[in-house]
Amino acid sequence: MFYASSIATAIMFVILCSLSIWSLSVAHKINSLVGKSADILKDVEEMLPILSAICTHSNFTRTYGSICTFTR
């Protein structure tokens, strides 16, 4: 009985360690994805004033249609 419980405990320890390693790898991938999306959103935020300046020009909206219907 003692040996069986020791083996079961060792197997559970190996399973828990492998799940922890897998969770850390997934968390690292998610962290890098969030970092990349934050960079993209920062670039988009920098571009919004340029689009707003273009849309205030009256000839732009007549030539290219109504694209200035974004909200901030």
C-alpha positions in Angstrom: 0.0 0.0 0.0 2.8 2.4 0.9 4.6 1.8 -2.5 1.4 2.2 -4.4 0.6 5.5 -2.8 4.2 6.7 -3.3 4.1 5.8 -7.0 0.7 7.6 -7.4 2.1 10.7 -5.7 5.1 10.7 -8.0 2.9 10.4 -11.0 0.7 13.2 -9.9 3.7 15.3 -9.2 4.9 14.7 -12.8 1.5 15.6 -14.2 1.3 18.8 -12.1 4.8 19.9 -13.3 4.0 19.2 -16.9 0.7 21.2 -16.6 2.5 24.1 -15.0 5.1 24.2 -17.8 2.3 24.1 -20.4 0.4 26.9 -18.6 3.6 29.0 -18.5 4.2 28.6 -22.2 0.6 29.6 -23.0 0.9 32.6 -20.7 4.1 33.7 -22.5 2.4 33.4 -25.9 -0.6 35.5 -24.6 1.7 38.1 -23.1 3.6 38.5 -26.4 0.3 38.7 -28.3 -1.0 41.4 -26.0 2.2 43.4 -26.3 2.0 43.3 -30.1 -1.7 44.4 -30.1 -0.8 47.3 -27.7 1.8 48.4 -30.2 -0.7 48.2 -33.1 -3.3 50.2 -31.0 -0.7 52.8 -30.2 0.1 53.2 -33.9 -3.6 53.5 -34.7 -4.1 56.1 -32.0 -1.3 58.2 -33.5 -3.0 58.0 -36.9 -6.4 59.2 -35.7 -5.4 62.9 -35.6 -4.1 62.6 -39.2 -7.3 61.1 -40.4 -9.3 63.8 -38.6 -7.2 66.5 -40.2 -7.7 65.0 -43.6 -11.5 64.7 -43.1 -11.8 68.4 -42.2 -10.7 69.2 -45.8 -13.8 69.6 -47.8 -12.4 68.3 -51.1 -11.3 65.0 -49.5 -14.8 63.9 -48.6 -16.2 64.9 -52.0 -13.5 62.9 -53.8 -13.2 59.8 -51.7 -16.7 59.4 -50.2 -17.8 59.5 -46.6 -15.1 57.8 -44.6 -15.1 60.4 -41.8 -17.8 58.8 -39.8 -15.6 57.3 -37.1 -16.1 58.1 -33.4 -13.3 58.5 -30.9 
